[in-house]
Amino acid sequence: MPIFYSYFQTKFVGILLVLGLFTANKAWAQDKLIFINPTKGKLIEAKPGDFLIIKYKGYLGQTEFYKQTLLEIKDSSFVIGMYSFSEGSFFEKENPYKEINFKDVQAFRRRSIGGSISKSLLGLGAAVGSILVLDQLNENRNNSTLANLGISLGVGLSINFGLNLLFPDKPKYQTKEGWYIESIKN
């Protein structure tokens, strides 16, 4: 009897281990949006959480731009918008999102989560730096208040201009150049 019991116990543990590995693989697997240009040999992957800048043909045929986080990937479309923190919250009504068909996309750019965070932190640093420059100028009292304000504004604007050069918000890749979109479901 103990050998018979041990055999089934081993099989049961083996089945649980295989099911556990399969479940873990499905839990960690992510859907991906793949932008492909076979003529240039380029491939760009976007996964939920990445920031997308999209130029697309809207509902009435007008050209629209939308910049937001990739939330969901479907078979022939994707959803971009902002994460909603809780059901029925005040912010849920304010969170716009768009579902865009692959065939409607005219141009795109993907920015990783790290790039989005870097741009935000550098922008915050620019704001703090601008305030510190203004404070330092006011302490020295070499210039008038209006001149100090102009210098501080110039510093802040030049830093933000530099940020926009480093992290542009214009779509970079055009679908008319041979790009097309596919979704990969894991």
DASUL-V870125 format. One record per backbone hydrogen bond with DSSP energy under -1.0 kcal/mol. NH is the residue of the N-H (numbers start at 1). CO is the residue of the C=O. If there is no record, write none. Layout:
BEGIN
nh: {NH:NH}
co: {CO:CO}
END
This chain:
BEGIN
nh: {5:6:7:8:9:10:11:12:13:14:15:16:17:18:19:20:21:22:23:24:25:26:27:28:29:32:33:34:35:36:37:41:42:44:46:49:50:51:52:53:54:55:56:57:58:61:64:66:68:69:70:71:72:74:78:79:80:81:89:96:98:100:102:104:105:106:107:108:109:111:116:117:118:119:120:121:122:123:124:125:126:127:128:129:130:131:132:133:134:135:136:137:138:139:140:141:148:149:150:151:152:153:154:155:156:157:158:159:160:161:162:163:164:165:166:167:172:173:175:177:178:180:182:184}
co: {1:2:3:4:5:6:7:8:9:10:11:12:13:14:15:16:17:18:19:20:21:22:23:24:25:184:46:182:44:180:42:37:37:35:33:70:47:111:68:109:66:107:64:104:62:58:56:54:52:81:50:79:79:77:100:72:98:69:86:94:80:78:76:101:102:55:55:173:53:51:112:113:114:115:116:117:118:119:120:121:122:123:124:125:126:127:128:129:130:131:132:133:134:135:136:137:144:145:146:147:148:149:150:151:152:153:154:155:156:157:158:159:160:161:162:163:108:108:106:174:175:36:34:32}
END
